[in-house]
């Protein structure tokens, strides 16, 4: 018997490393169900700096496909 596990849908976000000697673009992932008020947590793979960033200060944040499709249908009907 094969048991299929349901995978959580994830979104990604990018932020700049706050280390003055680094400045790398850092990517983090989290599940869709995480409250948007929670800060994003990052670990820079280049210098090892561990930092958090609020959503409004992110360089980039992906959207869930369902969210994107919902927004595009509202735009199309406007």
C-alpha positions as CSV (number, residue, x, y, z in Angstrom):
1,X,0.0,0.0,0.0
2,X,1.4,3.3,-1.1
3,X,0.5,6.3,1.0
4,X,0.6,9.7,-0.8
5,X,1.4,12.6,1.5
6,X,-0.2,15.9,0.5
7,X,2.5,18.5,0.1
8,X,1.9,22.0,1.5
9,X,2.0,24.8,-1.2
10,X,4.9,27.1,-0.5
11,X,5.7,30.7,-1.5
12,X,9.1,32.3,-1.7
13,X,10.5,35.7,-0.8
14,X,13.8,37.5,-1.4
15,X,15.6,40.0,0.8
16,X,19.0,41.6,0.8
17,X,21.4,40.4,3.4
18,X,21.8,43.2,6.0
19,X,25.5,42.4,6.6
20,X,27.4,45.5,5.2
21,X,30.2,43.3,3.9
22,X,27.8,40.9,2.0
23,X,24.5,42.3,0.5
24,X,23.6,39.0,-1.2
25,X,20.1,38.3,-2.3
26,X,18.7,35.7,0.0
27,X,15.7,33.4,-0.6
28,X,13.3,31.9,2.0
29,X,10.3,29.7,1.6
30,X,7.3,29.1,3.8
31,X,3.9,27.5,3.6
32,X,0.8,29.4,2.3
33,X,-0.9,29.1,5.7
34,X,1.7,31.3,7.6
35,X,0.1,34.6,8.7
36,X,1.2,37.5,6.5
37,X,1.9,39.5,9.6
38,X,4.7,37.1,10.6
39,X,8.2,38.3,9.5
40,X,10.1,36.2,7.0
41,X,13.2,34.5,8.4
42,X,16.3,34.3,6.3
43,X,19.8,32.7,6.6
44,X,22.4,34.1,4.1
45,X,24.2,31.2,2.4
46,X,27.2,33.4,1.7
47,X,28.0,34.9,5.1
48,X,25.7,33.0,7.5
49,X,23.8,36.0,8.8
50,X,20.5,35.1,10.3
51,X,17.9,37.8,10.0
52,X,14.1,38.6,9.8
53,X,12.4,40.9,7.4
54,X,8.8,42.2,7.5
55,X,6.7,41.6,4.3
56,X,6.7,45.3,3.3
57,X,10.5,45.4,3.1
58,X,11.0,42.3,0.9
59,X,12.6,42.6,-2.5
60,X,10.3,40.0,-4.0
61,X,7.5,37.7,-2.8
62,X,5.8,35.0,-4.9
63,X,2.1,34.4,-4.9
64,X,0.2,31.2,-4.7
65,X,-1.2,30.1,-8.0
66,X,-4.8,30.3,-6.8
67,X,-4.2,33.9,-5.5
68,X,-2.7,34.9,-8.8
69,X,-5.5,33.4,-10.8
70,X,-8.1,35.1,-8.6
71,X,-6.4,38.5,-9.1
72,X,-6.1,38.0,-12.9
73,X,-9.8,37.2,-13.2
74,X,-10.7,40.4,-11.3
75,X,-8.4,42.4,-13.5
76,X,-9.9,40.9,-16.6
77,X,-13.4,41.6,-15.6
78,X,-12.7,45.3,-14.7
